[in-house]
């Protein structure tokens, strides 16, 4: 009896202790959960707490699950995901980089869902990449800040001086005659305006002048002969005499069979076609005078800078032949031709030439005035990656995170490039380390090259991923040059097991009798905006996955 009572008391005590222990454990767990949960944490629409996991570290399967939830909740690009608390940038197909969509749904390229991209915080755009401080140091990555200022777009070119062809005169004979004397003896002689050039004797003027003088004497005695005197004066004009020469005959009342050609402008004799004693015919060119008040300077302007120039743009020039002197002028014309070897356009400038210091063949350094003085966003030119289809910079978001940003560039002067769209003042972008980016690489390849390799004992810089990948697959369908394959997961690309389309190589590089159900092994490469391209395909070895 005593034994049974002791056993009953023991059972009651154990039950009591168990209840107390369970209650204490429950209270402790609840307290621990409340301490681990930050105060004021946002909740989702269904009352759950948002995930603190970085979407940038999601697997593709998790991305699919997020897209399904967005479709169910009616979310799209620009909305804030209540689960992550981040704004949705867009949706993309991980297998086809470079194509973005505003709404969740199925990929138009593969038999799979799109994956969301987010903005802000550590979970920024999943197209970004995180590079450790050690890797940044090994790669020599340096950043530069986007600044606002004036682009020194003044264009400097070298050129050669040439004569201004619009400032030349051809002196010619008006009547049949003989050159009795030349006042200029050789080309390149300088002459002043109004200086004598040549004395010419014109026999036909003698008869016309004698007739006029005879009629004029008779008209003084008989006013009715005034009409005859006017007719005689008209015949002198027909003989080639100028009004000034005719007036000299009228005033002097004597013969003037010789006349002296004078320089119509100050300049240089560039061509001399006659000599003393030569016979000249009406309209015959005697010499050519070139004015020196202005000269042309012709320089080669890069076609990328020619758009900044307009006819009339002010220009200044210097020459080693005139040290300390600056010549001013204007852009007369951009000649309508491009040198295919140097990709330059010839610019013709008109420069003032006081004292005739500039002569053809001289070398001058010309500087066009800056046509724009407004503030613009500036970035060192070597920070911009030109892929041929677009211009991209690597934006430094802090804490070792970088993301590609497509920008629209404007003018370029020196080592500065104008940024028209895509960046804001104060942001930082990568300036050095661009040796990682091949000029033919896609944006996806760029990110793969910047992704850090797992930490290893050797502590070497992250190596670039190969551009091609291999996998076993099972043929589901063949349609022309496209084959649908079922392949296992590909960890290097973070692809899950799925069925998707590939582009086949040329027919002579394919296995014979390739059809649905064939087990193959492929080597392929991803392509920006298109399905992957198979570079090698062969029957799978025995034991390959089916």
Phi, psi and omega in degrees: 000317179293322180297315180296321178297320181294322179294319179295318179297322180296318180297319179296319181295318179297318179298318180297315179297321179297317180296316179296319180296316180297319179297317179296319180297318180297314179299319180295317179297317179297318180296318179297319179296319180293328178286325181286334183274122180296145181292141176073020180294137181293154178242154180278179183296331181267011176089000180274160180277137180300148179288139176266006180288139179287119178301337178294343179258006180295151167278168180296324178299318176296325176295321177298317181296321178295320179295318177301319179294321178297318178296321181290323183268359178075028179273156179208180180300135182100339178276161177263126178287116182294342180280316180266340183074015182246152179281138180278122177282304182190186178235146182213164175262117182299337181278342183231080183294153177098351179248120183244151181226152184270345184229149178290155179165195181274143179293137176284353184257323185234166176273068183199168179276159172286165180239138182282152169246142180244161177236148174094148176066192179289344181263031181299176183334122181294351173283352180281180181213145178255128181241124181294159181299322179296317180294320177301319180293319179295323181277349181071034181287129175232145181247160178221149183269141175286123184246164177244128181187189181263131179279121178285083186267014176298131185263128177246127179221158175260149181207172178245144180279141176220160178293145175282104185293344177277357183238054178222153184229137175258117180269126183228165180278145179263339184214168175292129181192192182228140178277110180273328182205138174252129177270343173245137188251341186208161175291160182072005172290135176272140179227151176267160178296130181087357180289146180291143180247314182201146174257126184237131176264128184239103181299324184293342179284335183297311181297317181295321180288320179297321179296317181295317182295322179293314180294325180294320178295321179290326181291337177292331179269331182229102181301339180292347179270010180300322179297323179293324179294321178294322178295323179294322178295324178295325180292331175293323177294321179293335179284350177110005180282143178278161178304323179294320179293321179296318180296326179294320177295319182294316183289320184278334183067026180225169182282144175223076183285346179253150173219156183247123174284134179242158183285122179287344178207163177277135181177210185235139175282109182265345180208131180233115189257355184230168175224169182298137180090354181285149175270135180243146180251160178302129179085358182287134178287131181258314179199164180238130179252135178245123177289150183240006180295328176225154177226164174263149170229125184246123180230161180261117181257129176304139184296337178289339180255349183295332181295340180281346188257143177227147176307133183101350179300134181289147182216148174235150184219148175230156180217143177293342178284344178226072183298139179081359182248136178246130180257134182251157179184205182214158175284118181276318182193151167260113186293140187281062176204148181238133176284114184293339181280317184256354182053049179235157178245137181281127178252133179252123182243151176248118183248140172293142186229067179297140180064008176064034183288329181269131179228159183304140179096344179292151178263130179230150175253119187249146179226119179278145178294149178289113183285347184227137181234019181274156179283138180222166175281132184237147180211141175303138185298329183283358176272350182262130179260115178262113183267356184103320179257337182203171176244131187229144169236155176263109184278128177272114184263001181096157179057034176077012182258136181229146177218145180283139178229126177279132183235160174247120185262157179243234183287159178226130179218129183063234178251020181246141178236136178280131179257116182271330185202143174116339182227166176232156179298138179098340178289155181245139179230159180286130179255321179247168184092007180287358175294346178287341188258119174282145184295341179261358186288148174277171180297326179294320177295324177300313181294323180296323181290329182273347181292132182287143176283159177303148181299133180227163183295331182289337179053045176270159177300153179300136180268154180286142176288149177294157182275346179241156182225155182234147177197157170274152182204166179239126182288127176258325180198151176235124181228094181065241180265009181243137178234138176262121185240145170257115184236158176284180178298143178242095185301325183300329179255000184059037177265133173280171175294132183195175173251132182205167182269146175228152175272127182282152173286178177304157187301326182285354179251012180254153174294151176287151178058039176286118184208176180301136181096350180286137175266126185228163169239131187236154167239129187217167175225144179282153180228139182293117175079014182211171180290155179300151180254122176283126178261339177206135179219135182210158178302140180290149178289164179300132180094002179292156182293139178237000000 
